[in-house]
Amino acid sequence: MKSKLLRARTARSASIAATLALVVIPGVTFGAAINWLPDGDGFWDLPGNWGGGALPGAGDDVTINVGGAVVRIITHRIGTSSIRAIHNAETVDVIDGSTLTISSGGLGSTNTGTLQANNGTLNLVQSALNNAGGTLSAINGGRISLSNGTVVSGGTLSTATSGAILTALGSTATLNGVTLASDAQYIGSNASATTLVGTIANGGTITLSSAGNATDLLMSGNVTLTGAGSVLMGNGINNRILGAGRLINDVGHTIQGGGQI
């Protein structure tokens, strides 16, 4: 009797597994490594541009690396997309109010090209981005939002025409050895905590933007702020520069406004 019951349960489990295996959502795959196919520019939202003929989805790892001397532009032009990780050597341009979210659960992404919010939104959620040799760019009112412990290491942060890169409201992020280009705007949103690691070459402005809650710039170990840029504390008691290490404010770099240090 027990043997028959076991066989029945096993058969039922196999049937359920087979049924689940047949569930397919058209145009989206899960948990795959997906490559950009064209040797040229193109649109993110066309399935034929991707390996497997399906758009990248949540949980997928995307590689965009055409190679060659000409940098290709992959345009994210409509809607909201989510992926797990990206390995980019070209230009990904998030435009026209669309949104691209990279939510990796702490897994690594790499960028040696440009990830750009161009009147769109790029969200990095709990991501570890090796940006060495790459650029994060926000232009034309675009926003790049770092949250849930996202770490950006190396490379350049650049903004223009009312674009901004920020630590999201009430969240946390880390900048490790990055360069802020001339006139770049980085914002520590209200109730956020932004950790700095190593040498931060700041040619722009880092603004602590408390609206009544503690908004922190945290030093991890010995941190050097260099360049001709500024940290703006906004004359708010809840804007704070804290840390157990040593902060070196190099010649030519300024810290302005009232707050706590």
C-alpha positions in Angstrom: 0.0 0.0 0.0 2.8 2.4 0.9 4.6 1.6 -2.3 1.4 2.4 -4.4 0.9 5.6 -2.5 4.5 6.7 -3.1 4.2 5.9 -6.8 1.0 7.9 -7.0 2.6 10.9 -5.3 5.7 10.7 -7.5 3.5 10.6 -10.6 1.4 13.6 -9.4 4.6 15.6 -8.7 6.0 14.8 -12.2 2.7 15.9 -13.7 2.8 19.2 -11.8 6.4 19.8 -12.8 5.6 19.1 -16.5 2.6 21.5 -16.3 4.8 24.2 -14.8 7.4 23.7 -17.5 4.8 24.5 -20.1 3.9 27.9 -18.6 5.5 30.5 -20.9 5.0 34.3 -21.0 5.5 35.4 -24.6 8.3 37.9 -25.1 10.0 37.4 -21.7 12.4 34.8 -20.5 13.6 34.2 -16.9 17.0 33.5 -15.4 18.9 33.6 -18.7 22.1 35.1 -20.0 20.9 37.2 -22.9 23.1 38.9 -25.5 22.5 41.9 -27.7 22.6 40.6 -31.3 22.8 43.4 -33.9 26.2 44.7 -35.0 24.7 48.2 -34.7 22.3 50.6 -32.9 18.8 49.5 -32.1 15.8 49.5 -29.7 15.6 47.6 -26.5 11.9 46.8 -26.9 12.3 44.7 -30.1 12.6 41.0 -29.2 14.6 40.2 -32.4 17.5 42.3 -31.1 18.1 39.8 -28.3 19.5 36.3 -28.1 16.6 33.8 -28.0 14.2 36.3 -29.6 12.8 37.4 -26.3 13.1 40.6 -24.3 15.2 40.5 -21.2 13.2 40.1 -18.0 13.6 40.2 -14.3 16.2 37.7 -13.2 18.1 37.9 -16.6 21.7 38.8 -17.1 22.2 41.1 -20.1 25.4 41.5 -22.1 25.8 44.3 -24.6 29.2 44.2 -26.2 29.2 44.6 -30.0 32.9 45.3 -30.2 34.7 47.3 -32.8 35.7 51.0 -32.8 32.2 52.4 -33.2 30.2 52.7 -30.0 26.6 51.4 -30.5 23.5 53.0 -29.0 20.8 50.8 -27.5 17.8 52.9 -26.9 15.3 52.1 -24.2 12.4 54.2 -25.4 9.1 52.9 -23.9 7.7 51.4 -20.7 9.4 49.9 -17.7 11.9 47.1 -17.8 13.6 45.1 -15.1 16.7 42.9 -15.3 19.0 41.3 -12.8 22.4 42.4 -14.1 24.1 44.1 -17.0 27.5 43.8 -18.6 27.7 46.8 -21.0 30.4 48.0 -23.3 28.2 50.3 -25.5 25.7 53.1 -24.7 22.4 52.3 -23.2 20.2 55.4 -23.5 17.0 55.4 -21.4 14.8 58.1 -23.0 11.3 59.7 -23.1 10.2 58.9 -19.5 10.9 55.2 -19.8 12.4 53.3 -16.9 15.1 50.6 -16.7 15.7 48.9 -13.3 18.7 46.7 -12.5 18.0 44.8 -9.4 20.6 42.2 -8.8 20.3 41.2 -5.1 24.0 42.2 -4.6 25.3 40.3 -7.7 27.8 42.1 -9.9 27.3 44.2 -13.1 29.9 45.8 -15.2 29.9 49.0 -17.3 32.8 50.0 -19.5 30.5 52.0 -21.8 27.8 54.5 -20.9 24.6 53.9 -18.9 22.5 57.0 -19.5 19.2 58.4 -18.2 18.2 60.8 -20.9 14.8 62.2 -19.8 14.3 58.7 -18.4 15.0 56.8 -15.2 17.7 54.2 -14.5 17.3 52.5 -11.1 20.2 50.5 -9.5 18.6 48.5 -6.7 20.9 46.4 -4.4 23.4 46.3 -7.2 27.2 46.0 -7.3 28.3 47.9 -10.4 32.0 47.8 -11.4 32.0 51.1 -13.4 35.8 51.2 -14.0 36.3 52.7 -17.5 32.6 53.5 -17.8 30.2 56.4 -17.3 26.9 56.9 -15.5 25.2 59.8 -17.2 22.0 61.7 -16.4 20.9 64.4 -18.9 17.8 66.3 -19.9 16.1 65.8 -16.6 17.0 62.1 -16.4 17.5 60.4 -13.0 19.8 57.7 -12.0 18.7 56.4 -8.6 20.9 54.2 -6.3 19.1 52.3 -3.5 19.1 49.3 -1.2 22.9 49.3 -0.6 23.9 49.7 -4.3 27.7 50.1 -4.7 29.2 51.9 -7.6 33.0 51.4 -8.0 35.2 53.4 -10.2 34.4 55.3 -13.4 32.7 58.6 -14.0 29.4 60.1 -12.8 28.2 62.8 -15.2 25.1 65.0 -15.4 23.9 67.9 -17.5 20.7 69.8 -18.4 19.0 69.2 -15.1 19.9 65.6 -14.8 20.9 64.1 -11.5 22.4 61.0 -9.9 21.1 60.3 -6.4 20.8 58.1 -3.4 17.1 57.4 -3.2 14.8 58.8 -0.6 15.3 56.9 2.7 17.8 54.5 1.2 21.5 53.7 1.1 24.3 53.6 -1.5 28.1 53.5 -1.7 30.5 55.4 -4.0 33.9 53.7 -4.1 36.7 55.6 -5.9 34.5 57.4 -8.4 35.0 60.6 -10.3 32.3 63.3 -10.5 32.7 65.1 -13.8 32.8 68.9 -13.9 29.3 70.3 -13.0 28.0 66.8 -12.1 25.2 66.8 -9.6 25.0 64.0 -6.9 22.1 64.3 -4.4 21.8 62.5 -1.0 18.0 62.5 -0.8 16.1 63.1 2.5 16.7 60.3 5.1 19.4 58.7 2.9 22.9 57.5 3.7 25.7 57.7 1.1 28.9 56.0 2.0 32.2 57.2 0.5 35.2 54.9 0.0 38.7 55.8 -1.0 39.4 58.8 -3.1 36.5 60.7 -4.6 37.6 63.0 -7.4 34.8 65.6 -7.3 34.5 68.1 -10.0 30.9 68.7 -9.4 28.6 69.0 -6.4 27.5 66.5 -3.8 24.4 67.9 -2.1 22.9 66.6 1.2 19.2 67.3 0.9 17.5 66.7 4.3 13.8 67.7 4.6 13.9 67.1 8.3 15.3 63.6 8.6 19.0 62.6 9.2 20.7 62.6 5.8 24.2 61.3 6.0 27.5 61.3 4.1 29.4 58.5 5.7 33.2 58.0 5.6 34.3 54.4 5.3 37.9 54.3 6.5 40.2 57.1 5.2 38.4 59.1 2.5 39.9 61.9 0.3 37.8 64.5 -1.4 39.8 66.0 -4.2 39.1 68.2 -7.2 37.5 71.6 -7.6 34.0 70.5 -6.6 31.9 71.0 -3.4 29.9 69.2 -0.8 26.8 71.3 0.0 25.2 70.7 3.4 22.3 73.1 2.9 22.3 74.7 6.3 20.3 72.0 7.9 21.1 70.4 11.2 20.1 67.0 9.9 22.6 67.1 7.1 25.6 65.2 8.5 29.1 64.1 7.6 30.0 61.2 9.8 32.4 58.3 10.0 35.0 56.5 12.1 37.8 57.1 9.6 39.6 60.2 8.5 38.3 62.7 6.0 40.9 64.6 3.9 39.4 67.6 2.2 42.1 68.3 -0.4 43.2 71.7 -1.6 40.7 73.3 -3.9 37.8 71.1 -2.7 35.2 72.8 -0.5 32.6 71.8 2.1 29.9 74.5 2.4 26.8 75.2 4.5 25.7 74.3 8.0 25.1 70.9 9.4 27.0 68.3 11.5 30.5 67.1 10.9 
